[in-house]
Amino acid sequence: MNIRVELGSRSYDVVIVRDGGERLGAFASQCTPGRKALLVADENVSEHAELVQNSLRAAGFSTSQMVLPPGEAHKSLQSVSHLYDRLAEIRADRKTLVVAVGGGVIGDTAGFAAATWNRGLPLLMVPTTLLAMVDSSVGGKVGVNHPRGKNLIGAFHQPVGVWIELAFLETLPDREYHSALAEVVKYGVALDAEFFHYLEDHVQPILDREPEVLTHIVAQCCRLKAQVVQADEREETGLRAILNYGHTFAHAFETVGGYGTWLHGEAVAAGLACAGRLAHLRGLIEATLSQRQIRLLQAFGLPTHPSLTWDVEAILEVMQRDKKNLDGRLRFVLPTQLGAATLVDDVPPEQVRQLLQAESQR
């Protein structure tokens, strides 16, 4: 299955396969004229990385590898510096392909190195987690964390292609799989009511990782993401910001809680729940929609409240540094109905403080 992301000269294909690893090398050959590649992975996906490397070599690529430690704590400038050292060692030129094999941390980190070395190298995304498949591998946002906030250092750098091998999900740990479902729910609430209904009707098949259901979920998320990116690639009109529904809360939870305490999707789940409650408090949606969203997240085994131990003022301070803020005003993506959301820039800090205080007592 192919999904085209139409961006003029930067257009690319998202290819979704199952047990199609032998074709990856040929796809990479179509994406770039070079025949040198640096494969970047973490320690948890060595088996997948070997399959990717073998396919690249069979297609005529000369490959090198860089293995990074796993986890959000390593999505850092230090990791990028190590990648720069490796690119220098292999004498990477502007046709050297960077192949990111892993989850969102690897995609974002390797992608940022690709965006900034020699002012830009071609990037091939090979996501190995559901979270990366449905979200971070598509759209060209790359970057690393700063101690004061998540994703504060980054760039827009579209890949030359995305190769999604659904068979990789068979080895994904349950916690990582479940956490990714928060991003899937995000698409339904913010962009596609019919898709939300589908998720409600297929909870058990989704939890069972049924192949047909998984294919539909990944493909639909990629289609929705592609449509938004095509319309607002660099987040200039506000449309692409819709994809950050729940993330203003989520990024603050990750920062205050400590990177890695919660998986990104777990923080997003609690962020979606808080954003839905905020939308209800502001009269944008009925309580029933907020409650439906919470029930679905809970059915997937996800948290719907921030930790009781996190300081409310610290969370609010991180939110006030969020990239979406404008002229010092807090901005949130909030649902207006099932399948639609908008960017709201008149949310007073006191309202957010009261919401967080109430949430921390639940």
N, C-alpha and C positions, 0 to 999 in steps of 0.2 A: 504494500500500500504506500502510495506517495502523496504527500501534502506539500504543495508549493508555497513558499513564502515569497511573495512578489515585492521586490524592493529595487527595481531597476537593475543596475549593474551589480548590485549586492544580493540579488535573488538566489535562493537555494532550495534544495529539496530536503524534506524530512521523510525518511524511509522507515517504515515500520514492518518488521519481519519477525518470523519465529523460526529458529534453527536455520538461519540464513547466513551464518558467519563467513562461509567461504566466498560470499559475494561482496563482502565489505571492501576488500582490496580493490576490486574493479570499480566500486563506487568512489573510493578515494581517488583513483586515477582520473576519473571523470571530473572531479572537483578541483583539481590543481595540476599544473604542468610539472611541478617539481617531483623529484624521486627520493628526497631525503625527508625523514620524519623523526620527530621526537615524541615518543609515547609517554604520557604522564598518567600515573595511576597511584592509588594508595595501597597500603599493605593488605587490605581486605579483599582486593579484587584481582589478585595475581593470576588466578586461573583464567578469568575473562581477558586480562591484559595479554596473556600468552596466546589466546585464540586470535585476538585482534592483531598482534604482532605477526603471527604466522600467515594470516590472510594478507597483510600488507606486504610481507616479504615475497609471497607467492605472486603478487602483482608487480614485483620489481622494485619495491621500495627498499632503501637502505635505512634501517631503523636503529634508534637508540632508545633507552628507557630512563625514566626518572621516577623513583618511587618516593612518595611523600607519606608522612605519618597520617593516619586517619583522624577525622574529627574537626569540628568547627573552630577549635582553638588554633588549628594550623592554617586557617584561611587568613594569612597574614603577609605583611611585606617581607618578613624573614623567609617564608616559603618561596615567595616570588624571587627574592635575591638568589636562593639556591637554584631556581630554574634559570635565571640569567646566567649563572656560572656554568650550568650544563649546556646551555645554548652556545656560550662562548667556546666551551670545550669541543663541541662538535662542529664549530665554525658554521653556524646556521646563517644562511642567506635569506633573502626575502621570499624565496620559494620554498623554504623549509616548512613542512607541515607539522603543526602541533596537534597531536591527537589526545584529547582528554577522555580517559576511560575511567568512569567512576560516577559518584553522586555529585550533588550541587557544589560541594566544597572544591572538588577537583576541577569541575567545569569552570567555576568562577575564578579559581586561582590560576590554572593553566591558561584560561582565556585572557586574564589580565596580562600575564606574561607575553602571550601572543600579540596582544593589542599594543604593547609598549616596546618590545624588542625590535630594533631596526625600523621603528615607526609602523610596525604591523606585519605579522606573519599570518598565513592562512591557518584556520582553525577548524578541525573536524571534531564534532561532539559525538561521543559514544557513551550515552548515559547508561548506568547499570542499576539505578534505583528508580522506583516509581516516581518519586518526587522530582528527580531530574528529568525524567521522560515527559512528564506532564507540564513542566514549568521551566526550570532554569536552562535547559539545553536549547530552547527556542527563544529567539528574540534579541540576542546580542548584548545583553547586560552582563558585564563581567566585572569582578572587583574583589576586594578583600576588606576585612573588618579593621576597625581602629578601636583602641580601648574605650573611647567615648561613644562609640556607636557602630552598629552593624552596617556594612556595605558603604561606608562613608568615602572610601577610596575606590574609584572605579572608572569605567569607560564604556562606551557603546562600541562593540566590535562584533559584527555579524559573522557567524561561522560560514564556511563554504559548503557545509552540509551537516546533517544530523542523521546518525544511524541508530535506530532504536531496535534492539534485539530483545523481544519479549521473553525469550527463554532465560535471560539473565535474572528475571524476577523469581524464578523457581528457587534460587538460593538466598533470596533477600530475607533477613530476619524479620519476624513478625512485627516487632516494634517499629522498625523502619518502614515496613509496608503500611502499617496502620497510620503512622504519622503522615504519610504522603496523601492519605485520603482527605486531609483537611484542605489541601490545595485543590483537590478534585471538587469538593463541596463548594469552595470559593467560586469556581466557574459557574456552577449551577445557580447560586444565589445572585451573583453579580451580573451574569451575562445570558443565562439560558434556562428559563423556567422548565422547559420540557426535559432538559438534562437532569435538573434537580429531581423531578418526578421519577425519572429512570433510576436515579441513585436510591431514592426511597423504596422503590419497588424491587431492587436487586441487592439488598444489603447482604444477605447470606451468600449468594453467588460471588459477590465482590470479595467478601471475607475468605471464601474458598478459592479465590484466584482462578475462577473458571476462565479458560482461554478466550472464549467468544466475548465474554463480558469485559475482560481486561482489554482486549483489542478495541472494543467500542469506546471504552473510557479513555484510553490513551489517545486514540485518533480524534475523538471529539475535543478533548482538551487542547491538542495541538492545533486543530482547526480554529478553535476560538482564539487561541493565543495568536495564531498567524493573522487572523482578521484584524485584531487590535493593533498588532505591530505594523501591519501594512498601512493602517490609517494614521498611526501616530508613533513612528519609529523611535523618536528621541524624546518622547514624553513632553511635547511642546503645546499640545492642545488640551491636555487634561484627560483625553480618552484612555491613554495607556495607564494612567494612574489608577484606573478602575481595577487593574490587575493587582494593585496593592491593597485591595480590600482586606481588612483585618491585620495588615502588616505594621501599621503604626503602633498598635498595642503589642504585636508579636515581637517586633525588633526590640522594643523596650524591655519586654519580659526576658528575652535572651541576654541582653546586655546586663541587666540588673541581676538576673539569676546566675550569670556566669556562662560563657559560651560552652555548650556541651551538657549543661545540667538538664535541659530539655532539648530534644531534637527540634529542628526548625519547624516541622509540621505540627508538633505538639504545641509549640508556642503560637503557631498560626491558628490552631483550633481554638485555643483560649482567646486569641485576638478576634476571631470571627464572632465568637459568642459575645464578647464585650462590645464590639462594633454594632452587632445586632441590637443589643440592649440599649446602646446609645441612640441608635436610630429610632427605637421605640420611644425613648424618653423625649426625643425632639419632635415626636409626632409624624415621623416620616413613614413608619410602617405600623401595622397592627401587631399586638403582642403575639398573635398566633404564628406569624412568620418567624419571629425571633425564637419562639418555642420549638417550631418545626426544625429549624436549623440546629438548635441545641440537641434535640432528640436524635437527629441523624448523626451528629458528631459523637454523641455518647454511644450510639449503636456501633460505631466503628472503634469504640474503646478509647476515645480521645478526651483530654481535659477540657473543661469549659469554664474554668476560673483560674486566675493567677494564684500562685502559691501564697499561703497565709504569712509566710516569713519575709516576703519581699516588701521593702519600704515604699510606700505610696509616693512620697515626695521624690524619691530617686527615680521611680518609673516616670513620673511626670517630667522631671528634668531631662531625661533621655528623649522623651517625646518632643520636647521643645527644640531639640536639635535635629529632628527628622527632616530628610531631604525635601519632602513635599511642602514644608512650611513656607510661608510667604510673608515678608515684612513682619516677622516675629509672631504671626498668628498660627495657631494650631490648625492643621487641615486633616480631615479624615475622609476616607471613602466610606460612604454609608449607603445601604440599600434603600431604595424608594418603593420597590415592589419586588416580587419574586422574578428574577431574571433581569433586574435593572439596578444600577447604583449610580451615585453621583459624588463629586468632590465637594465637600462642605468646608468652608473656610471661616466660619463665624462661631466656632465652638469655644466657649469660654473655659479657661483652665479650671475654674472652680467646678464646673459641671463634670469635667473629667475626673477631678479629684474626688468628688462625691461618689461617682460611679465606682472608681477603684476602691474607695473605702468600703462601699457596700459589697463589692465583689470579694474583697479580702476577708469579709466576715461570714461568707456563705459556707 
